[in-house]
Amino acid sequence: MRNERLRIGKIPYINLFPIFHVIEKLAGDDRYTIIEGVTSVLNRSLREGSIDISPSSSIEHLRHPDKYDVISNHSVSADGPVRSIYLFSRVPLEALDGQTILTSSQSETSVALLKIICRKFYHLTCTFSSSGEPIETALRSYPSYLLIGDDAISQFRRWQGLHVYDLGDLWKQHTGLPFTYALWLVRKECARTVPAELASFVRDLDRAKELALSDLGRIASAAPFKGILSENALVDYWRGISYDLTEGHLKGLGLFRQYATELGLLGPSSS
């Protein structure tokens, strides 16, 4: 394989800031090439081989299990409300049958989860349309809009007159299981051709998680998100996320795979 640094995908959302804040300090500037992008872009980059390792949509792994190995003990999951994936709706969820729901173009897992919630849990038949339109204008023409990540967090308290649904909360209510939104994926040829470099990265990732979770207050003070959440709110948000990958997480992921298969959601991605 090429004699270059490992290329690591970086999702620039609040949820992964603690991990990357520490791992970049541990690694310095000369051990990894960090490539930033939204989840859907990194999924494609990983699939096409322009990056080697990335936190990636769980549905990307389910669609292409032949391409990736999963790094053990790491994920972005929540056992209940995730507080960064919201459906904003002018009408109750139950009233959306036959309607078109706008969805963020940034996350394939969240869109698949919403489709499962609508069809399996509420028995709704909806149309879904990807959009990057601001919520202010989108909800003039459509009844509901799925936002994720920092966009969802920043909009949450601005829309008191809307019905706002946390998708992680809805999943937990109907399944009793945590939901895994992202996994750390490694291209199989990377694992095969540079195992020593990969092992070194995994050690850094393990150490980064340990250090980050023990020092969230200091990390919040250094975070560039204070226009969205206060330092205390950032720490509270991070504590609601699980960065582990336990048997419970895998059980929830298995149910997600089952439902996604039943609804035909695991076909090739178009993004």
N, C-alpha and C positions, 0 to 999 in steps of 0.2 A: 504494500500500500504506500501511498505518497508519504514522503517525509515532511509532513506538515503538522501543525497543531490540530488537535481535535476541534471540530466546529460544533459549537454548542448553541442551540436555539434558546432564545430568551423571550418569554412572554412579558410585556411591560405592564402587567396589571398589578394592582395593589396586592392581590392574594399571594403572589410569588415574590414580592419585594424582599421579605426577610431572608429567603433562601439565597437569592442572587446577590443581595447586599453583602452577605458573608462570604459566599463562594468566590466572588470577584476579589475580595480582600485576601482570601487565602491563596488564590492563584496568582495574583498580581497581573501584570500586563503581558506576560510572555509564555503562559502555559496553554491558554485556550483562545480560540477565536470566537468571540461572542457575536451572534447574529440575532438581531432583535426583529420581532414581527408579531402580529396578532395570531391567534391560534390557528385559524384556517390557513394562513400563509405558511406558517411553520409546518403544519401538517403536510402541505404540498412539497415544501422544500425537503423535508425528511423523506418523503416517499420517493422523490426524484433523485435523492442522493447529494444535494448541495449542502446539507448539514448531516452530522453524524449522530447526534444525541439531542433530545429535546423533551421538555415537558409537552405532551401532546394530547389531543382529545382522546378520550377512551374509545370513542367510536372509530378512530383511525386504526387503533390496534385491532379492534374486532373485525374491521373490514379487510385488513391486510396482515393477519397474524404470521404469514410466511415471511414477511419483510423484517420483523422486529423481534428483539428480546426486550423484556420488561425488567427494569432495575428494581430489585426487591426492596420492600419496606419504604417506598416513596410514592406519593400520589398527591393530588389535590382533591380532597373529599369532604363531605359534611354528613353528619348524622342528624339530619333535620334541616332547619333553615340555613341556607348558605349565605344569604344577605348580599348577593351580588348577581343573582339571576332572577329577574322579575318580569312577570307579565303585567303590563299596565293596560287596564281595560275600562271602557266607558260603560260596560254592562257586566253583570255577573258572568262568571265562567260558564255556567250552565246555559246561558242564553246565547252562546256563540255558535251553536249548531248551524251549519250552512253558511257561516260567515268566513271572510278572509282575514287571517291573522298575519300581520307583518312580523318579520323576525330579523334579528341582527345577522349580518353576513359574517360575523367574526367567530362563531362557534358552532360547529356541526353537532357536537354532543348535546348542547342545550336545545337545539332545534329538534333533534330526535327525541329528547326527553319530553319536550312539550307535546309532540305528536303522540307519544305513548300516553301521557296524562290525558289528553283530549279523547283519544280513541278507546283506551283500555279502562280508564278510571271513570270517565264521564260519558262515554258512548256518544261522542260528538263527531260529526263529519264536517271537517273544516278544510279550507284551502290555506296554504301557507306561501307567503311571498317574501323573498329576501329584500331588505331595504337598508339603505344608509341614511334615509331621510331623518331630519330632526323630529323628535317626538311631538313638538309643538304643532308642526304642520301635518305629520302623519295621522294624528288622531282626529283631524278634521274630516278625513276621508275614510278612515278605517276604524273599526271598533276597538282594536287592541293591538299591542305592540310588545314584542319580547325584546328586552335589552339585557345585556350581560356586562360583567366586569365593571370598570370604573364608570362607564356611562350609566349603568343601572344604579350604582351606589349614589352617584351625584344627583340623579333624578328622583330618588325614592321619596324624599320629604317635600318635593315640590308639587306633588299631585295629590293633595288631600281629598279631592272630589272623585278620584278614580278608585276602582277596585284594583288592588295590587296584590298579586300572588307570588309567593316565593316558591320556585319550582322544587327546591330541595325539601321544603316543608310538605308540599303536596305528595312527593314521592314517599317520604317517611310516613305520612298519615295512611297511605294506601298499601304500603308494603312492610312497614316496620323495620326497614333496612337502611343503612347509609347509602349514599350515592357517590360514586367515584367519577369526577368530571375529567380529570387528567391523570395520565401515567407518564413516568419518565421512560421514554422509548429509545432504544439503541438499534441502529441498522445492523442486521446480522453479519454483514461482511466486516463491519467495524469490530464487532466482538470476535470475529474469526481471525482477522489480520493484525490487529494491534491490541491484543489482550492485556498487555502490561499497561499501556496508556489508559485503556478503559478502566482497569482495576484502580489506577491512581485517581481517575476522576470520581469513581464511586466512593473511594475513601474521602475525597474532598466533599462530595455531596453528603455523605453520612455526617461528617464533622460539621458542615455548614448547617444542617438541620438541628443538630444538637446545640450548637452555639446560638443559633437564631432563636430557638424556642426558649432558651434560658435568659435572653436579653432583649425581649421585645420592646420594653420601654425605651431603651437607648436607641434601638433601631427606629422606633416611631419618631424620635426627636430628630433623626436624620432623614426621614422620608419626605419626598417632595409632593405629598398629597394633602397638606393641611388645608388647602382650599376645598377639599372634598370631605375629609373627616379630621376631627381633632386628634391629638396624640392619644388620648385615652380611648377614643372611639376606634382608632386604628388597632390598638392592642386588643380591645374587646373583639373586634372583627377577626383578627388573626387567631385568637384563642378559640373561635368557633369553627375554624378549619382544621381538618386532620391532614397532616402531611405524611401519615403512615400508610401502609398497605397491609391490613390485617385480614384474617379469615372472614370477618364480617364485611369488610369492604369487597372482598372477592365474591362473596355470596350475593351482595347487591349488584356487582358487575355482571354476575352470571344471570341474574333475573333481567337486567337491562338487555343483555345479549338475547335472551329468550324472547322478550317482547319485541325487540328490534327485528329479530328474524321473522317473527310472526307477521309483522307489519311491512316487511320488505324494505327495511331501512338500511340494510347492510350491503346494498349494491355499491358499485364503484362511485366514489365521490366525484362530483363535477367541479370541485374547487381545487 
